[in-house]
Amino acid sequence: MDAARWTVAIDGVDVSVALDTAQDPGATTVFVMAHGAGGNLADRGVLALSTLYRARGVHVVRFNFPYRQRESRRPDPMPVLQRCIADVVASARLRVEAAQWLIGGRSMGGRAASMLAADGHACDGLLLLAYPLHPAGQPARLRDAHLSSITVPVLCVNGTRDALCRRDLMDAVVRRLCNDWTMHWLDGADHAFHVLRNSGRTDAEVLNETGDATQAWLKRITRPQAAHHRSLR
């Protein structure tokens, strides 16, 4: 995969950033995609999603958080994660001309982006992939307090077997929200968007469903309309 590369200084660490250009030369949407707690800018899941979105006309910006750049397994504090996303976005805006800027990412990265959006960071949409509503095995510890403060359109894609996002709890959270939140459930998928062999589906099919859901959402949010909740499934 060809990519433009640069670094951004975050708390004394030069984090790596990569821009994967969309296959459509006329693409005008950029997705700044943060990795999950155990991942990095070049892990298999991040690269698969980048390939998926590039094929659907979206430029993708991948990057490392400082702790991963240092090859540590311990995530940075949330304010550092948020600042990293904001600074990567700022650096990408200097390099890419685009009409639509999305922030988000996988799991922890998406959560950090959602908190940044809730704080008012300028973006056109929030794309959350496997949002970690609660720690595994601790469904009472919901990470939802900030979600009602998000004012941009949101697409949240989770698997129905996600151990960090129980469906009934997430659906209850979404019903309480008054913002433009679209929830898409991947039948049989876990936190990594993996499905069991006996499910009758493949991981590739789940990934394509994620891309199709995102494409449909992007077509909708480019047209101004009243905020409301939608379900694609």
Beta strands, then each sheet from edge to edge (+ up, - down):
strand 1: 4-10
strand 2: 13-20
strand 3: 29-34
strand 4: 58-63
strand 5: 100-106
strand 6: 125-129
strand 7: 154-159
strand 8: 181-186
strand 9: 230-231
sheet 1: 1+ 2- 4+ 3+ 5+ 6+ 7+ 8+ 9+
end
